[in-house]
Amino acid sequence: MTPRTRPPSCICPNCNGFASAAITLGGRDRHGHLRTITAYCPACHGTGTTRRSTAWEGARA
């Protein structure tokens, strides 16, 4: 018997799976390191995936 597998998760349509990005602030600190900040996708909160929904959008009960 084969092991049960989880269904594949949906990729976030807003970030296309690339949930975080390092953005340079320009310049370097006194140690010579490049100053960066990390920006996360606001839709998936940095996970890169979305939940599968059983209800259709716009469907009425």
PDB file of N, H, CA, C and O in Angstrom:
ATOM      1  N   MET A   1       0.842  -1.163   0.000  1.00  0.00           N
ATOM      2  CA  MET A   1       0.000   0.000   0.000  1.00  0.00           C
ATOM      3  C   MET A   1       0.898   1.241   0.000  1.00  0.00           C
ATOM      4  O   MET A   1       1.880   1.311   0.739  1.00  0.00           O
ATOM      5  N   THR A   2       0.554   2.187  -0.816  1.00  0.00           N
ATOM      6  H   THR A   2      -0.244   2.131  -1.416  1.00  0.00           H
ATOM      7  CA  THR A   2       1.346   3.409  -0.894  1.00  0.00           C
ATOM      8  C   THR A   2       0.974   4.349   0.240  1.00  0.00           C
ATOM      9  O   THR A   2      -0.174   4.354   0.684  1.00  0.00           O
ATOM     10  N   PRO A   3       1.920   5.139   0.714  1.00  0.00           N
ATOM     11  CA  PRO A   3       1.606   6.080   1.793  1.00  0.00           C
ATOM     12  C   PRO A   3       0.726   7.213   1.273  1.00  0.00           C
ATOM     13  O   PRO A   3       0.793   7.608   0.109  1.00  0.00           O
ATOM     14  N   ARG A   4      -0.085   7.705   2.167  1.00  0.00           N
ATOM     15  H   ARG A   4      -0.140   7.384   3.112  1.00  0.00           H
ATOM     16  CA  ARG A   4      -0.964   8.814   1.797  1.00  0.00           C
ATOM     17  C   ARG A   4      -0.149  10.088   1.654  1.00  0.00           C
ATOM     18  O   ARG A   4       0.756  10.356   2.444  1.00  0.00           O
ATOM     19  N   THR A   5      -0.477  10.855   0.654  1.00  0.00           N
ATOM     20  H   THR A   5      -1.213  10.638   0.013  1.00  0.00           H
ATOM     21  CA  THR A   5       0.214  12.120   0.433  1.00  0.00           C
ATOM     22  C   THR A   5      -0.772  13.256   0.567  1.00  0.00           C
ATOM     23  O   THR A   5      -1.972  13.091   0.348  1.00  0.00           O
ATOM     24  N   ARG A   6      -0.256  14.397   0.925  1.00  0.00           N
ATOM     25  H   ARG A   6       0.719  14.531   1.103  1.00  0.00           H
ATOM     26  CA  ARG A   6      -1.092  15.585   1.018  1.00  0.00           C
ATOM     27  C   ARG A   6      -1.298  16.162  -0.373  1.00  0.00           C
ATOM     28  O   ARG A   6      -0.403  16.062  -1.212  1.00  0.00           O
ATOM     29  N   PRO A   7      -2.443  16.759  -0.638  1.00  0.00           N
ATOM     30  CA  PRO A   7      -2.629  17.393  -1.941  1.00  0.00           C
ATOM     31  C   PRO A   7      -1.690  18.585  -2.076  1.00  0.00           C
ATOM     32  O   PRO A   7      -1.376  19.238  -1.081  1.00  0.00           O
ATOM     33  N   PRO A   8      -1.242  18.875  -3.285  1.00  0.00           N
ATOM     34  CA  PRO A   8      -0.330  20.007  -3.450  1.00  0.00           C
ATOM     35  C   PRO A   8      -1.004  21.310  -3.055  1.00  0.00           C
ATOM     36  O   PRO A   8      -2.186  21.521  -3.329  1.00  0.00           O
ATOM     37  N   SER A   9      -0.246  22.173  -2.413  1.00  0.00           N
ATOM     38  H   SER A   9       0.714  22.001  -2.190  1.00  0.00           H
ATOM     39  CA  SER A   9      -0.799  23.455  -1.982  1.00  0.00           C
ATOM     40  C   SER A   9      -0.848  24.422  -3.156  1.00  0.00           C
ATOM     41  O   SER A   9      -0.091  24.294  -4.118  1.00  0.00           O
ATOM     42  N   CYS A  10      -1.733  25.371  -3.063  1.00  0.00           N
ATOM     43  H   CYS A  10      -2.349  25.475  -2.281  1.00  0.00           H
ATOM     44  CA  CYS A  10      -1.895  26.372  -4.119  1.00  0.00           C
ATOM     45  C   CYS A  10      -0.830  27.453  -3.970  1.00  0.00           C
ATOM     46  O   CYS A  10      -0.541  27.899  -2.859  1.00  0.00           O
ATOM     47  N   ILE A  11      -0.269  27.857  -5.055  1.00  0.00           N
ATOM     48  H   ILE A  11      -0.504  27.494  -5.957  1.00  0.00           H
ATOM     49  CA  ILE A  11       0.715  28.937  -5.052  1.00  0.00           C
ATOM     50  C   ILE A  11      -0.032  30.267  -4.967  1.00  0.00           C
ATOM     51  O   ILE A  11      -1.053  30.452  -5.631  1.00  0.00           O
ATOM     52  N   CYS A  12       0.460  31.168  -4.173  1.00  0.00           N
ATOM     53  H   CYS A  12       1.289  31.018  -3.633  1.00  0.00           H
ATOM     54  CA  CYS A  12      -0.155  32.477  -3.994  1.00  0.00           C
ATOM     55  C   CYS A  12      -0.182  33.224  -5.327  1.00  0.00           C
ATOM     56  O   CYS A  12       0.866  33.375  -5.956  1.00  0.00           O
ATOM     57  N   PRO A  13      -1.344  33.693  -5.775  1.00  0.00           N
ATOM     58  CA  PRO A  13      -1.412  34.397  -7.055  1.00  0.00           C
ATOM     59  C   PRO A  13      -0.805  35.793  -7.022  1.00  0.00           C
ATOM     60  O   PRO A  13      -0.491  36.352  -8.072  1.00  0.00           O
ATOM     61  N   ASN A  14      -0.636  36.362  -5.837  1.00  0.00           N
ATOM     62  H   ASN A  14      -0.892  35.908  -4.984  1.00  0.00           H
ATOM     63  CA  ASN A  14      -0.092  37.715  -5.748  1.00  0.00           C
ATOM     64  C   ASN A  14       1.427  37.756  -5.870  1.00  0.00           C
ATOM     65  O   ASN A  14       1.981  38.652  -6.505  1.00  0.00           O
ATOM     66  N   CYS A  15       2.102  36.774  -5.254  1.00  0.00           N
ATOM     67  H   CYS A  15       1.651  36.045  -4.737  1.00  0.00           H
ATOM     68  CA  CYS A  15       3.563  36.779  -5.279  1.00  0.00           C
ATOM     69  C   CYS A  15       4.137  35.659  -6.134  1.00  0.00           C
ATOM     70  O   CYS A  15       5.353  35.578  -6.312  1.00  0.00           O
ATOM     71  N   ASN A  16       3.276  34.793  -6.666  1.00  0.00           N
ATOM     72  H   ASN A  16       2.289  34.859  -6.521  1.00  0.00           H
ATOM     73  CA  ASN A  16       3.679  33.689  -7.532  1.00  0.00           C
ATOM     74  C   ASN A  16       4.654  32.742  -6.838  1.00  0.00           C
ATOM     75  O   ASN A  16       5.523  32.157  -7.485  1.00  0.00           O
ATOM     76  N   GLY A  17       4.509  32.592  -5.523  1.00  0.00           N
ATOM     77  H   GLY A  17       3.803  33.067  -4.997  1.00  0.00           H
ATOM     78  CA  GLY A  17       5.346  31.668  -4.767  1.00  0.00           C
ATOM     79  C   GLY A  17       6.618  32.274  -4.205  1.00  0.00           C
ATOM     80  O   GLY A  17       7.285  31.644  -3.385  1.00  0.00           O
ATOM     81  N   PHE A  18       6.970  33.477  -4.624  1.00  0.00           N
ATOM     82  H   PHE A  18       6.428  33.989  -5.291  1.00  0.00           H
ATOM     83  CA  PHE A  18       8.163  34.155  -4.088  1.00  0.00           C
ATOM     84  C   PHE A  18       7.679  35.109  -3.002  1.00  0.00           C
ATOM     85  O   PHE A  18       7.435  36.288  -3.259  1.00  0.00           O
ATOM     86  N   ALA A  19       7.545  34.587  -1.791  1.00  0.00           N
ATOM     87  H   ALA A  19       7.743  33.629  -1.582  1.00  0.00           H
ATOM     88  CA  ALA A  19       6.851  35.293  -0.724  1.00  0.00           C
ATOM     89  C   ALA A  19       7.651  36.392  -0.054  1.00  0.00           C
ATOM     90  O   ALA A  19       7.063  37.271   0.576  1.00  0.00           O
ATOM     91  N   SER A  20       8.960  36.375  -0.165  1.00  0.00           N
ATOM     92  H   SER A  20       9.438  35.661  -0.676  1.00  0.00           H
ATOM     93  CA  SER A  20       9.755  37.419   0.468  1.00  0.00           C
ATOM     94  C   SER A  20      10.833  37.891  -0.490  1.00  0.00           C
ATOM     95  O   SER A  20      11.283  37.157  -1.370  1.00  0.00           O
ATOM     96  N   ALA A  21      11.230  39.126  -0.294  1.00  0.00           N
ATOM     97  H   ALA A  21      10.864  39.722   0.421  1.00  0.00           H
ATOM     98  CA  ALA A  21      12.270  39.716  -1.143  1.00  0.00           C
ATOM     99  C   ALA A  21      13.173  40.580  -0.275  1.00  0.00           C
ATOM    100  O   ALA A  21      12.701  41.274   0.625  1.00  0.00           O
ATOM    101  N   ALA A  22      14.459  40.536  -0.544  1.00  0.00           N
ATOM    102  H   ALA A  22      14.843  39.972  -1.275  1.00  0.00           H
ATOM    103  CA  ALA A  22      15.418  41.393   0.148  1.00  0.00           C
ATOM    104  C   ALA A  22      15.595  42.662  -0.684  1.00  0.00           C
ATOM    105  O   ALA A  22      15.935  42.597  -1.865  1.00  0.00           O
ATOM    106  N   ILE A  23      15.365  43.797  -0.066  1.00  0.00           N
ATOM    107  H   ILE A  23      15.089  43.849   0.893  1.00  0.00           H
ATOM    108  CA  ILE A  23      15.434  45.087  -0.750  1.00  0.00           C
ATOM    109  C   ILE A  23      16.585  45.880  -0.156  1.00  0.00           C
ATOM    110  O   ILE A  23      16.674  46.044   1.060  1.00  0.00           O
ATOM    111  N   THR A  24      17.466  46.373  -1.020  1.00  0.00           N
ATOM    112  H   THR A  24      17.393  46.240  -2.009  1.00  0.00           H
ATOM    113  CA  THR A  24      18.592  47.155  -0.525  1.00  0.00           C
ATOM    114  C   THR A  24      18.140  48.571  -0.220  1.00  0.00           C
ATOM    115  O   THR A  24      17.307  49.141  -0.924  1.00  0.00           O
ATOM    116  N   LEU A  25      18.704  49.125   0.843  1.00  0.00           N
ATOM    117  H   LEU A  25      19.381  48.661   1.415  1.00  0.00           H
ATOM    118  CA  LEU A  25      18.378  50.486   1.231  1.00  0.00           C
ATOM    119  C   LEU A  25      19.364  51.483   0.644  1.00  0.00           C
ATOM    120  O   LEU A  25      19.195  52.693   0.794  1.00  0.00           O
ATOM    121  N   GLY A  26      20.377  50.985  -0.015  1.00  0.00           N
ATOM    122  H   GLY A  26      20.515  50.002  -0.137  1.00  0.00           H
ATOM    123  CA  GLY A  26      21.394  51.864  -0.573  1.00  0.00           C
ATOM    124  C   GLY A  26      22.467  52.149   0.466  1.00  0.00           C
ATOM    125  O   GLY A  26      22.167  52.464   1.617  1.00  0.00           O
ATOM    126  N   GLY A  27      23.686  52.039   0.056  1.00  0.00           N
ATOM    127  H   GLY A  27      23.929  51.784  -0.879  1.00  0.00           H
ATOM    128  CA  GLY A  27      24.792  52.301   0.972  1.00  0.00           C
ATOM    129  C   GLY A  27      25.131  51.093   1.814  1.00  0.00           C
ATOM    130  O   GLY A  27      24.486  50.046   1.739  1.00  0.00           O
ATOM    131  N   ARG A  28      26.157  51.269   2.614  1.00  0.00           N
ATOM    132  H   ARG A  28      26.680  52.119   2.675  1.00  0.00           H
ATOM    133  CA  ARG A  28      26.643  50.195   3.483  1.00  0.00           C
ATOM    134  C   ARG A  28      26.826  50.735   4.892  1.00  0.00           C
ATOM    135  O   ARG A  28      26.960  51.940   5.105  1.00  0.00           O
ATOM    136  N   ASP A  29      26.830  49.809   5.852  1.00  0.00           N
ATOM    137  H   ASP A  29      26.722  48.830   5.679  1.00  0.00           H
ATOM    138  CA  ASP A  29      27.045  50.231   7.225  1.00  0.00           C
ATOM    139  C   ASP A  29      28.546  50.386   7.475  1.00  0.00           C
ATOM    140  O   ASP A  29      29.352  50.215   6.560  1.00  0.00           O
ATOM    141  N   ARG A  30      28.916  50.709   8.711  1.00  0.00           N
ATOM    142  H   ARG A  30      28.262  50.847   9.454  1.00  0.00           H
ATOM    143  CA  ARG A  30      30.323  50.987   8.995  1.00  0.00           C
ATOM    144  C   ARG A  30      31.210  49.755   8.909  1.00  0.00           C
ATOM    145  O   ARG A  30      32.434  49.878   8.849  1.00  0.00           O
ATOM    146  N   HIS A  31      30.597  48.543   8.901  1.00  0.00           N
ATOM    147  H   HIS A  31      29.603  48.443   8.950  1.00  0.00           H
ATOM    148  CA  HIS A  31      31.366  47.305   8.761  1.00  0.00           C
ATOM    149  C   HIS A  31      31.487  46.875   7.300  1.00  0.00           C
ATOM    150  O   HIS A  31      32.163  45.890   7.002  1.00  0.00           O
ATOM    151  N   GLY A  32      30.847  47.593   6.396  1.00  0.00           N
ATOM    152  H   GLY A  32      30.298  48.393   6.638  1.00  0.00           H
ATOM    153  CA  GLY A  32      30.916  47.263   4.982  1.00  0.00           C
ATOM    154  C   GLY A  32      29.808  46.356   4.488  1.00  0.00           C
ATOM    155  O   GLY A  32      29.821  45.946   3.328  1.00  0.00           O
ATOM    156  N   HIS A  33      28.835  46.028   5.357  1.00  0.00           N
ATOM    157  H   HIS A  33      28.825  46.361   6.300  1.00  0.00           H
ATOM    158  CA  HIS A  33      27.729  45.168   4.953  1.00  0.00           C
ATOM    159  C   HIS A  33      26.649  45.990   4.248  1.00  0.00           C
ATOM    160  O   HIS A  33      26.366  47.128   4.623  1.00  0.00           O
ATOM    161  N   LEU A  34      26.063  45.391   3.232  1.00  0.00           N
ATOM    162  H   LEU A  34      26.293  44.467   2.928  1.00  0.00           H
ATOM    163  CA  LEU A  34      24.985  46.040   2.501  1.00  0.00           C
ATOM    164  C   LEU A  34      23.730  46.053   3.358  1.00  0.00           C
ATOM    165  O   LEU A  34      23.325  45.015   3.882  1.00  0.00           O
ATOM    166  N   ARG A  35      23.114  47.217   3.504  1.00  0.00           N
ATOM    167  H   ARG A  35      23.444  48.060   3.078  1.00  0.00           H
ATOM    168  CA  ARG A  35      21.914  47.334   4.330  1.00  0.00           C
ATOM    169  C   ARG A  35      20.701  46.874   3.523  1.00  0.00           C
ATOM    170  O   ARG A  35      20.446  47.391   2.435  1.00  0.00           O
ATOM    171  N   THR A  36      19.952  45.903   4.053  1.00  0.00           N
ATOM    172  H   THR A  36      20.159  45.483   4.937  1.00  0.00           H
ATOM    173  CA  THR A  36      18.768  45.372   3.383  1.00  0.00           C
ATOM    174  C   THR A  36      17.620  45.248   4.372  1.00  0.00           C
ATOM    175  O   THR A  36      17.828  45.186   5.584  1.00  0.00           O
ATOM    176  N   ILE A  37      16.417  45.214   3.842  1.00  0.00           N
ATOM    177  H   ILE A  37      16.247  45.265   2.857  1.00  0.00           H
ATOM    178  CA  ILE A  37      15.234  44.882   4.617  1.00  0.00           C
ATOM    179  C   ILE A  37      14.535  43.740   3.890  1.00  0.00           C
ATOM    180  O   ILE A  37      14.747  43.543   2.693  1.00  0.00           O
ATOM    181  N   THR A  38      13.718  42.999   4.594  1.00  0.00           N
ATOM    182  H   THR A  38      13.546  43.159   5.566  1.00  0.00           H
ATOM    183  CA  THR A  38      12.967  41.907   3.991  1.00  0.00           C
ATOM    184  C   THR A  38      11.503  42.317   3.899  1.00  0.00           C
ATOM    185  O   THR A  38      10.895  42.719   4.892  1.00  0.00           O
ATOM    186  N   ALA A  39      10.947  42.212   2.700  1.00  0.00           N
ATOM    187  H   ALA A  39      11.440  41.885   1.894  1.00  0.00           H
ATOM    188  CA  ALA A  39       9.540  42.534   2.475  1.00  0.00           C
ATOM    189  C   ALA A  39       8.794  41.234   2.206  1.00  0.00           C
ATOM    190  O   ALA A  39       9.224  40.421   1.388  1.00  0.00           O
ATOM    191  N   TYR A  40       7.678  41.044   2.894  1.00  0.00           N
ATOM    192  H   TYR A  40       7.329  41.705   3.559  1.00  0.00           H
ATOM    193  CA  TYR A  40       6.867  39.842   2.744  1.00  0.00           C
ATOM    194  C   TYR A  40       5.590  40.155   1.980  1.00  0.00           C
ATOM    195  O   TYR A  40       5.090  41.279   2.022  1.00  0.00           O
ATOM    196  N   CYS A  41       5.070  39.161   1.289  1.00  0.00           N
ATOM    197  H   CYS A  41       5.475  38.248   1.255  1.00  0.00           H
ATOM    198  CA  CYS A  41       3.815  39.287   0.552  1.00  0.00           C
ATOM    199  C   CYS A  41       2.684  39.524   1.551  1.00  0.00           C
ATOM    200  O   CYS A  41       2.534  38.743   2.491  1.00  0.00           O
ATOM    201  N   PRO A  42       1.884  40.579   1.376  1.00  0.00           N
ATOM    202  CA  PRO A  42       0.808  40.837   2.327  1.00  0.00           C
ATOM    203  C   PRO A  42      -0.362  39.860   2.200  1.00  0.00           C
ATOM    204  O   PRO A  42      -1.136  39.699   3.144  1.00  0.00           O
ATOM    205  N   ALA A  43      -0.496  39.215   1.057  1.00  0.00           N
ATOM    206  H   ALA A  43       0.132  39.346   0.291  1.00  0.00           H
ATOM    207  CA  ALA A  43      -1.628  38.299   0.869  1.00  0.00           C
ATOM    208  C   ALA A  43      -1.407  36.958   1.568  1.00  0.00           C
ATOM    209  O   ALA A  43      -2.319  36.440   2.212  1.00  0.00           O
ATOM    210  N   CYS A  44      -0.203  36.392   1.446  1.00  0.00           N
ATOM    211  H   CYS A  44       0.538  36.813   0.923  1.00  0.00           H
ATOM    212  CA  CYS A  44       0.059  35.069   2.031  1.00  0.00           C
ATOM    213  C   CYS A  44       0.904  35.148   3.297  1.00  0.00           C
ATOM    214  O   CYS A  44       1.200  34.115   3.896  1.00  0.00           O
ATOM    215  N   HIS A  45       1.298  36.340   3.717  1.00  0.00           N
ATOM    216  H   HIS A  45       1.058  37.180   3.230  1.00  0.00           H
ATOM    217  CA  HIS A  45       2.088  36.574   4.925  1.00  0.00           C
ATOM    218  C   HIS A  45       3.426  35.845   4.898  1.00  0.00           C
ATOM    219  O   HIS A  45       3.895  35.365   5.930  1.00  0.00           O
ATOM    220  N   GLY A  46       4.035  35.763   3.732  1.00  0.00           N
ATOM    221  H   GLY A  46       3.654  36.153   2.893  1.00  0.00           H
ATOM    222  CA  GLY A  46       5.372  35.206   3.621  1.00  0.00           C
ATOM    223  C   GLY A  46       5.451  33.699   3.489  1.00  0.00           C
ATOM    224  O   GLY A  46       6.543  33.140   3.591  1.00  0.00           O
ATOM    225  N   THR A  47       4.333  33.018   3.265  1.00  0.00           N
ATOM    226  H   THR A  47       3.446  33.472   3.182  1.00  0.00           H
ATOM    227  CA  THR A  47       4.385  31.568   3.116  1.00  0.00           C
ATOM    228  C   THR A  47       4.522  31.140   1.662  1.00  0.00           C
ATOM    229  O   THR A  47       5.095  30.087   1.386  1.00  0.00           O
ATOM    230  N   GLY A  48       4.010  31.932   0.727  1.00  0.00           N
ATOM    231  H   GLY A  48       3.544  32.789   0.951  1.00  0.00           H
ATOM    232  CA  GLY A  48       4.075  31.593  -0.693  1.00  0.00           C
ATOM    233  C   GLY A  48       2.953  30.705  -1.172  1.00  0.00           C
ATOM    234  O   GLY A  48       2.863  30.393  -2.360  1.00  0.00           O
ATOM    235  N   THR A  49       2.094  30.296  -0.251  1.00  0.00           N
ATOM    236  H   THR A  49       2.167  30.550   0.714  1.00  0.00           H
ATOM    237  CA  THR A  49       0.970  29.436  -0.614  1.00  0.00           C
ATOM    238  C   THR A  49      -0.332  30.010  -0.076  1.00  0.00           C
ATOM    239  O   THR A  49      -0.336  30.861   0.814  1.00  0.00           O
ATOM    240  N   THR A  50      -1.426  29.531  -0.629  1.00  0.00           N
ATOM    241  H   THR A  50      -1.423  28.840  -1.352  1.00  0.00           H
ATOM    242  CA  THR A  50      -2.749  29.909  -0.142  1.00  0.00           C
ATOM    243  C   THR A  50      -3.508  28.644   0.194  1.00  0.00           C
ATOM    244  O   THR A  50      -3.132  27.554  -0.237  1.00  0.00           O
ATOM    245  N   ARG A  51      -4.550  28.783   0.944  1.00  0.00           N
ATOM    246  H   ARG A  51      -4.856  29.668   1.294  1.00  0.00           H
ATOM    247  CA  ARG A  51      -5.379  27.636   1.301  1.00  0.00           C
ATOM    248  C   ARG A  51      -6.315  27.307   0.159  1.00  0.00           C
ATOM    249  O   ARG A  51      -6.777  28.186  -0.568  1.00  0.00           O
ATOM    250  N   ARG A  52      -6.585  26.025   0.017  1.00  0.00           N
ATOM    251  H   ARG A  52      -6.210  25.310   0.607  1.00  0.00           H
ATOM    252  CA  ARG A  52      -7.592  25.609  -0.956  1.00  0.00           C
ATOM    253  C   ARG A  52      -8.954  25.880  -0.341  1.00  0.00           C
ATOM    254  O   ARG A  52      -9.212  25.529   0.810  1.00  0.00           O
ATOM    255  N   SER A  53      -9.802  26.496  -1.107  1.00  0.00           N
ATOM    256  H   SER A  53      -9.592  26.781  -2.043  1.00  0.00           H
ATOM    257  CA  SER A  53     -11.129  26.819  -0.641  1.00  0.00           C
ATOM    258  C   SER A  53     -12.127  25.883  -1.290  1.00  0.00           C
ATOM    259  O   SER A  53     -12.078  25.647  -2.497  1.00  0.00           O
ATOM    260  N   THR A  54     -13.044  25.346  -0.476  1.00  0.00           N
ATOM    261  H   THR A  54     -13.084  25.538   0.504  1.00  0.00           H
ATOM    262  CA  THR A  54     -14.057  24.462  -1.039  1.00  0.00           C
ATOM    263  C   THR A  54     -15.217  25.266  -1.606  1.00  0.00           C
ATOM    264  O   THR A  54     -15.921  24.798  -2.501  1.00  0.00           O
ATOM    265  N   ALA A  55     -15.418  26.463  -1.095  1.00  0.00           N
ATOM    266  H   ALA A  55     -14.846  26.844  -0.368  1.00  0.00           H
ATOM    267  CA  ALA A  55     -16.508  27.307  -1.596  1.00  0.00           C
ATOM    268  C   ALA A  55     -15.995  28.154  -2.757  1.00  0.00           C
ATOM    269  O   ALA A  55     -14.864  28.639  -2.731  1.00  0.00           O
ATOM    270  N   TRP A  56     -16.810  28.321  -3.741  1.00  0.00           N
ATOM    271  H   TRP A  56     -17.729  27.928  -3.762  1.00  0.00           H
ATOM    272  CA  TRP A  56     -16.439  29.162  -4.877  1.00  0.00           C
ATOM    273  C   TRP A  56     -16.689  30.608  -4.531  1.00  0.00           C
ATOM    274  O   TRP A  56     -17.600  30.929  -3.767  1.00  0.00           O
ATOM    275  N   GLU A  57     -15.874  31.482  -5.097  1.00  0.00           N
ATOM    276  H   GLU A  57     -15.134  31.221  -5.717  1.00  0.00           H
ATOM    277  CA  GLU A  57     -16.085  32.907  -4.851  1.00  0.00           C
ATOM    278  C   GLU A  57     -17.353  33.343  -5.558  1.00  0.00           C
ATOM    279  O   GLU A  57     -17.590  32.986  -6.711  1.00  0.00           O
ATOM    280  N   GLY A  58     -18.149  34.102  -4.872  1.00  0.00           N
ATOM    281  H   GLY A  58     -17.957  34.393  -3.935  1.00  0.00           H
ATOM    282  CA  GLY A  58     -19.369  34.611  -5.460  1.00  0.00           C
ATOM    283  C   GLY A  58     -20.525  33.636  -5.428  1.00  0.00           C
ATOM    284  O   GLY A  58     -21.622  33.976  -5.870  1.00  0.00           O
ATOM    285  N   ALA A  59     -20.313  32.430  -4.918  1.00  0.00           N
ATOM    286  H   ALA A  59     -19.422  32.154  -4.560  1.00  0.00           H
ATOM    287  CA  ALA A  59     -21.383  31.442  -4.852  1.00  0.00           C
ATOM    288  C   ALA A  59     -22.281  31.750  -3.660  1.00  0.00           C
ATOM    289  O   ALA A  59     -21.814  32.158  -2.596  1.00  0.00           O
ATOM    290  N   ARG A  60     -23.549  31.551  -3.857  1.00  0.00           N
ATOM    291  H   ARG A  60     -23.928  31.220  -4.721  1.00  0.00           H
ATOM    292  CA  ARG A  60     -24.504  31.785  -2.780  1.00  0.00           C
ATOM    293  C   ARG A  60     -24.974  30.454  -2.197  1.00  0.00           C
ATOM    294  O   ARG A  60     -25.095  29.451  -2.901  1.00  0.00           O
ATOM    295  N   ALA A  61     -25.229  30.477  -0.917  1.00  0.00           N
ATOM    296  H   ALA A  61     -25.131  31.292  -0.345  1.00  0.00           H
ATOM    297  CA  ALA A  61     -25.680  29.244  -0.272  1.00  0.00           C
ATOM    298  C   ALA A  61     -27.175  29.074  -0.386  1.00  0.00           C
ATOM    299  O   ALA A  61     -27.723  28.087   0.104  1.00  0.00           O
TER     300      ALA A  61
END
